Amino acid sequence: MTLIHALPWAALALACVVIFALGWSDVLRFDRPDIASGAWWQLFSAHLAHLSWPHLWMNLAALALTAYVSAQSHSLGHFFVVWVLLLLGTGAGLYWFAPDLIRYVGLSGALHGALIVYISDSPFYDRRIRALVVMVILAKVGWEQSPWFDDMANADSIGGRTEGRAHLYGALTGVFIVAMTYCWSHMKRRTNYK
């Protein structure tokens, strides 16, 4: 991985560390009454806040994995657009479709979508491997929506329950980004052949 490729990933990781270390998680978290009163930025900022150091380290490990599998040819603009969409899609999904959820923090929802986006076009893996990884992620997210999923299984280690719906909306946003990218590439190819 080149330094240029690593910089936006490192900046995202650093933002998460600084926010938690400075104790800003309570200010930046998803807080439904605050968002309803106009604090719309919490739809983005909540994903950079965390419950505990173990929660943060788990998400940073997943972020490093996602950076590792990503294609190094993506521009800074691509990185920015993808992550804005992932954060907004996850936050808006929670706000609109999880009305019982009052507070939320963590990068894991957006990370599920990011891994789908970045593995889907990674030049480092065969198409079958990439498809298998996406199917495993979607199966995991599906299981988390089932009655057999224990959202309190990690509570002792991360400091709270796992919000599986964040993983769902993040993954769905990732699938949407992949579909739109494919459609855009297909349209460009068709235009170039004319």
GIQUIGI-V150188 format. One record per residue. N is the residue number from 0. RES is the residue in three letters. PHI is phi as a letter, one per 40 degrees, with the letter a starting at -180 (999 if undefined). Layout:
n:N res:RES phi:PHI
n:N res:RES phi:PHI
//
This chain:
n:0 res:MET phi:999
n:1 res:THR phi:c
n:2 res:LEU phi:c
n:3 res:ILE phi:c
n:4 res:HIS phi:c
n:5 res:ALA phi:c
n:6 res:LEU phi:d
n:7 res:PRO phi:c
n:8 res:TRP phi:c
n:9 res:ALA phi:c
n:10 res:ALA phi:c
n:11 res:LEU phi:c
n:12 res:ALA phi:c
n:13 res:LEU phi:c
n:14 res:ALA phi:d
n:15 res:CYS phi:c
n:16 res:VAL phi:c
n:17 res:VAL phi:c
n:18 res:ILE phi:d
n:19 res:PHE phi:c
n:20 res:ALA phi:c
n:21 res:LEU phi:c
n:22 res:GLY phi:g
n:23 res:TRP phi:c
n:24 res:SER phi:d
n:25 res:ASP phi:c
n:26 res:VAL phi:c
n:27 res:LEU phi:c
n:28 res:ARG phi:c
n:29 res:PHE phi:c
n:30 res:ASP phi:b
n:31 res:ARG phi:d
n:32 res:PRO phi:c
n:33 res:ASP phi:c
n:34 res:ILE phi:c
n:35 res:ALA phi:c
n:36 res:SER phi:c
n:37 res:GLY phi:h
n:38 res:ALA phi:c
n:39 res:TRP phi:c
n:40 res:TRP phi:c
n:41 res:GLN phi:c
n:42 res:LEU phi:c
n:43 res:PHE phi:c
n:44 res:SER phi:c
n:45 res:ALA phi:d
n:46 res:HIS phi:c
n:47 res:LEU phi:c
n:48 res:ALA phi:c
n:49 res:HIS phi:a
n:50 res:LEU phi:c
n:51 res:SER phi:a
n:52 res:TRP phi:c
n:53 res:PRO phi:d
n:54 res:HIS phi:c
n:55 res:LEU phi:c
n:56 res:TRP phi:c
n:57 res:MET phi:c
n:58 res:ASN phi:c
n:59 res:LEU phi:c
n:60 res:ALA phi:c
n:61 res:ALA phi:c
n:62 res:LEU phi:c
n:63 res:ALA phi:c
n:64 res:LEU phi:c
n:65 res:THR phi:c
n:66 res:ALA phi:c
n:67 res:TYR phi:c
n:68 res:VAL phi:c
n:69 res:SER phi:c
n:70 res:ALA phi:c
n:71 res:GLN phi:c
n:72 res:SER phi:c
n:73 res:HIS phi:c
n:74 res:SER phi:c
n:75 res:LEU phi:c
n:76 res:GLY phi:c
n:77 res:HIS phi:c
n:78 res:PHE phi:d
n:79 res:PHE phi:c
n:80 res:VAL phi:c
n:81 res:VAL phi:d
n:82 res:TRP phi:c
n:83 res:VAL phi:c
n:84 res:LEU phi:c
n:85 res:LEU phi:c
n:86 res:LEU phi:c
n:87 res:LEU phi:c
n:88 res:GLY phi:c
n:89 res:THR phi:c
n:90 res:GLY phi:c
n:91 res:ALA phi:c
n:92 res:GLY phi:d
n:93 res:LEU phi:c
n:94 res:TYR phi:c
n:95 res:TRP phi:c
n:96 res:PHE phi:b
n:97 res:ALA phi:b
n:98 res:PRO phi:c
n:99 res:ASP phi:c
n:100 res:LEU phi:c
n:101 res:ILE phi:c
n:102 res:ARG phi:b
n:103 res:TYR phi:a
n:104 res:VAL phi:a
n:105 res:GLY phi:h
n:106 res:LEU phi:c
n:107 res:SER phi:c
n:108 res:GLY phi:c
n:109 res:ALA phi:c
n:110 res:LEU phi:c
n:111 res:HIS phi:c
n:112 res:GLY phi:c
n:113 res:ALA phi:c
n:114 res:LEU phi:c
n:115 res:ILE phi:c
n:116 res:VAL phi:c
n:117 res:TYR phi:c
n:118 res:ILE phi:c
n:119 res:SER phi:c
n:120 res:ASP phi:b
n:121 res:SER phi:c
n:122 res:PRO phi:c
n:123 res:PHE phi:c
n:124 res:TYR phi:b
n:125 res:ASP phi:c
n:126 res:ARG phi:d
n:127 res:ARG phi:c
n:128 res:ILE phi:c
n:129 res:ARG phi:c
n:130 res:ALA phi:c
n:131 res:LEU phi:c
n:132 res:VAL phi:c
n:133 res:VAL phi:c
n:134 res:MET phi:c
n:135 res:VAL phi:c
n:136 res:ILE phi:c
n:137 res:LEU phi:c
n:138 res:ALA phi:c
n:139 res:LYS phi:c
n:140 res:VAL phi:c
n:141 res:GLY phi:c
n:142 res:TRP phi:c
n:143 res:GLU phi:c
n:144 res:GLN phi:c
n:145 res:SER phi:c
n:146 res:PRO phi:c
n:147 res:TRP phi:c
n:148 res:PHE phi:c
n:149 res:ASP phi:c
n:150 res:ASP phi:c
n:151 res:MET phi:b
n:152 res:ALA phi:c
n:153 res:ASN phi:b
n:154 res:ALA phi:d
n:155 res:ASP phi:c
n:156 res:SER phi:c
n:157 res:ILE phi:b
n:158 res:GLY phi:g
n:159 res:GLY phi:i
n:160 res:ARG phi:c
n:161 res:THR phi:c
n:162 res:GLU phi:c
n:163 res:GLY phi:c
n:164 res:ARG phi:c
n:165 res:ALA phi:c
n:166 res:HIS phi:c
n:167 res:LEU phi:c
n:168 res:TYR phi:c
n:169 res:GLY phi:c
n:170 res:ALA phi:c
n:171 res:LEU phi:c
n:172 res:THR phi:c
n:173 res:GLY phi:c
n:174 res:VAL phi:c
n:175 res:PHE phi:c
n:176 res:ILE phi:c
n:177 res:VAL phi:c
n:178 res:ALA phi:c
n:179 res:MET phi:c
n:180 res:THR phi:c
n:181 res:TYR phi:c
n:182 res:CYS phi:c
n:183 res:TRP phi:c
n:184 res:SER phi:c
n:185 res:HIS phi:c
n:186 res:MET phi:c
n:187 res:LYS phi:c
n:188 res:ARG phi:c
n:189 res:ARG phi:c
n:190 res:THR phi:c
n:191 res:ASN phi:c
n:192 res:TYR phi:c
n:193 res:LYS phi:c
//
